[in-house]
Amino acid sequence: MCSTALLTRIDVPYNRPHTPSTSSSYRFYVAPFRLTPHSPFSTMPVCFPRLPIIVQQEILTNMNPFELFALSECSKRCTKLVPLAGTKEYQFSIDLSYLQISIQTVNFQEYTLSFNCFVPGAFHISAQNPILELKTYLLKFFDIFRSKHIRRFNTGTDDFDNFKSIAKILIERECSIWQLNYQLHYVHRTKELRNILSKLKVTSGLSVAKSADLGSRFEYKRLKFLQEIHINNAVWFRIDQLYSAVNSLVKIELRDSLLSVEDMSVFLEKWMAGEFPNMTAFFISIHSHRFKSNDARALGMQLPIKSEQFTVHRRFLGRFYGCVIGGIVFKNVDGVSAVLYFNSLCQSFDFMVLAQ
């Protein structure tokens, strides 16, 4: 169709609710393309694939992802031209709670497809099997836009098989995931889950929801791709995993942990002795019910360990931010300074390495 068609922008708003026709070529209101009336070529037909590459690029960069998708449906030649729009830098967000795919362009504009229900501002795709349709479009987007960047992957709360099927695609396509938001409720197939998590390339953050019950024996050792973790139900996160994490992560936040005062005291003693020479983490914040104690001690000091005066220590490390209020400053054997606030009554441990 497009090889002999006239060029135009698709004039149907991308967020208009729509039920696709049976022909896949018309799912995004594919219309004949025409040049604008102000163009010197507005009265003559042109073959888009034969235009000079600089003209093709100018046209393509002014098209949104849905228009580019529509163009790709015209012919294989048009499909090969789509990456000229800079689509390799597109970032996808996948939300299995709402069965949505969002595409963020290089201009930080976001376009959303919803496969389950009507969502304001989203383009709705009606399907008898929403998750199957979502996977189909996701694979098409990977093939057409040539991007492997996943900005966010929200697992949803209820369906492990949905999560598994999407994760399998991301693993096979070698996608990098900026932020993984793990929200699934209790999962019996923990061995299978560990295998999936160990293969997903999560490059920035792992967030585990409070409602996600991984059990006290869950273990996730593969942390080397991550920079930050925020785990709201960290009963499974043991002290040996913390020792591993501080040598690969930048920021660590654990809530509802089962780490004890003794665990953190040993950690502090090791840090004081310089036993973490390759430590990358600058900020560690832990809340644990096991911190509650009337006579607990750490580094030979009675808890709470805090400043007698109100103090605030802040630090930025790249995009990461840390803040410790009411802490005391001390140094280890290597002369590295850190600030510590350790309060058994508040059940909190805040530790931050200061800029040297």
C-alpha positions, 0 to 999 in steps of 0.5 A: 500500500505505502510503496505507491501511496501519498505521504501524510501524517495519520490524523487520528489521535493516538489515545482515541479508544478503538477496537481493531478491525480484523485486518492487522494493517488497520489496527492503528487507523492506517490511512493513505499517507499524504504530504502536507498541503504546504509541501512543494510535493503535495500534488504529486505522488512519491514513493517513500522508500525511494526518497533521499535518506535525509528526507526519510529521516526528517519524516520519520522523526516527526512520527509517533510510535503508533504512526511508525508501527502503521507505516511498518505494516505497509511493507518490509521496505518500510519496516527497515526504514523505521529505525531511522526515527531513532527508535533504537533508543525507545524505552518500553514499560510493561505493566502486567497489573493493568496489561499495558505497554508504554513506549517512551520516545527520545523526546520523553513523550510516552504512548500507552497501549492498554489490552485489558480496559479503557485507560485515560490517555491510552490506546485501547486494543480489544482482545479475547486473550489480552495477555497473548495480544500483549505478547504479540505486540511486544514482540512486534515492537522489538522487531520493528523498533529494534530497541531492547530497553525496558524502563519498568517491568511491573510483574502484577500481583496474581499471575505467575505464568503471565510474569514467566512468559513475559520474562522469558521473552525479555531473557531471550531478547537480551533486554536490559531492565532499568527497574523491576517492580516485583509485586507477585503474592506468595509464589510456591515455585520459588526455584523457578522464580530464582532461575528467572530472576538470575537471568533477567538483566536488571540494570538499576533497581529491584523493588519488592512490594510489601505484599510480595511474600517470598518466604524466609528461605528465598535466596537471590544471589545474582545482584551484580547487574543492580545498582539499587534495591528497595525490598519492603518484605525482606524477611529472606534477605540474610546477612551474607546477602548483605555482604555480597550486595555492598560490593555491587550495589550503590544503595540498599533499603530493606524493610521488615527485615529479620537481620539482628543487632548482632548482624549489624554489629558484625557488619560494622566491625568488618567495615571498621577493620577495612574488610570491604575494600571493594565496597560500592554501596554508600547508603544502607537503610534497614528496618528490622523488628529484631533490632528492638532490644533494651540492652543492645550494643554495637561497636562497644556502644550502647544503643541508640547510637545517635548524635546528641545534637540534631544533625543532617548528613546528605549525599548525592552519588550520581542520581542516588541520594542518601540522608542520615538524620541524627547520626554520628560520624566515625572513621575506619582503619583506612580513614574512610568516614561514615555516618551512623544512626542505629536506634533499637527503639525505632528499629532502624539502622542508617549508614552512609559513607561520606564523600572523601 
